[in-house]
Amino acid sequence: MRLILPLPGNEAFAERIAEAGGFELGQLETRHFPDGESYVRLVSDVAGRPVDLVCSLARPDPGFLSLIFAADAARDLGAAEVTLVAPYLAYMRQDRRFTPGEAVTSRAFSRLISSSFDRLVTVDPHLHRYSALAALYDIPARTLHAAPLLADWIAAEVPHPLIIGPDEESEQWVQAVAAAVGAPHVVLRKIRHGDREVEITFPDLTPWQDRRPVLLDDIASSGRTLIEAAHQLQRQGLPPPVCVVVHGIFAGEAFAELSRLSERVVSSDSVPHASNAITLAPLIAAALQTWEADGPTRRRRRPGLAGSSG
């Protein structure tokens, strides 16, 4: 039986995965020494078992070493395999050098993860300039998709919706959600100017004045795209939107500002937040059950020694 081990802050999500998949929920202990160094102890016995470390990687830096130490301890204590279950996968957006001298952190981060885990499971990573996770990670990596779950929620909770995507790149994804809901859709044109400034162009929404706008996005971090879109919906005389996002990071005052402009703001539980209304646990549990049927994949490597690229 798989052993689900949550990193701090991921206990509730890990419990939902264990319940959905019929897995055992284990325990690990973390704390900091007076000098700030991390202490990690696996309380549950991992010997001979497939171990899944559950850690949403939103705001990853403070707890990342504890995650790596836990993976290393599980290997050292005889786990059959060690899988990272990261419903939100960090460091995907710095996928090239925008300014000379910048670190391409998506590549560096993938090497760190690949050197410490045997497999990776995540949901809707930000694959902008990469065709798939296999272009970055050299371990088996499974990408799961939340679109059907978002569509189910919209169909149940939003009467007479108009599905609105944030940019041209979202066209296929938004179209799939709209088709599942049985609703019309439009896609915006977006030009980003830095981390916190975005310019959005709307099509004419006059034919849809009688519908409730539903703004979809994969990630809401600064929230500027959704906030600017909500402002423009007001100017066009449409009702306040329902905002539905997969990964609700909501940095700073983003959630409060967006909530003031919206009928409702909801997210999946990939990142723990008050807006969580759509659970990904059954989706992830089903993927882990498939891997359990396939048998373990054990790749023994020393962390930090994965190959590098230019």
Buried (B, 14 or more C-beta within 10 A) or exposed (E): EBBBBBBBBBBEBBBBBBBBBEBEBBEBEBEEEEEEEBEBEBEBEBEEBBBBBBBBBBBBEEBBEBBBBBBBBBBEBEBBBBBBBBBBBBBBBBBEEEEEEEEBBBBEBBBBBBBBBBBBBBBBBBBEEBEEBEEBBBBBBBBBEBBEBBBBBBBEBBEEBBBBBBBEEBEEBBBBBBEBBEBEBBBBEBEEEEEEEBEBEBEEBEEBEEBBBBBBBBBBBBBBBBBBBBEBBEEEEBBBBBBBBBBBBBBEEBBEBBBEBBBBBBBBBBBBBEBBBBBBBBBBBEBBBEBBEEEBBEBEBEBEEBEEEE
